[in-house]
Amino acid sequence: MGTYYIPRNYKGETRILVIFSVKSLITTVLGAIVGLLFYWVFSMLSFKKIAIILLVIWAVIGYCIGAFKIPTIVGLPVTKKIGGESISEIIIRYFKFRRNRKMYTYVNTKEEK
């Protein structure tokens, strides 16, 4: 008798606290770190309420970057190319493009008579 592979649904097993995947948790923490910088500055100026609001806003932005995907919208040609990809992958690809961008110069080598 042979052994058979039974497929298993792994979706949702990497979730932490139900809503956080590993990537969204990391980006939320990074957003909260940026928010802590604002919190530190505004708390020194005795604006604690504004500081806490900015901390929460940066944490939510971090969560959105890590968790959400770009929807495919038929009316917008840009989303046809990147639809279904996560926002973090698009941001990483953008910075790689900016870093590796090269300037090209084309020279016409034909001599005109």
URWOBEL-V265990 format. One line per field, one symbol per residue. burial: # if it has 24 or more other C-alpha atoms within 12 Angstrom, else .. Layout:
# URWOBEL-V265990
burial->???
This chain:
# URWOBEL-V265990
burial->...................#..###.######.###.##...........#..###.###########.#...............###.........................
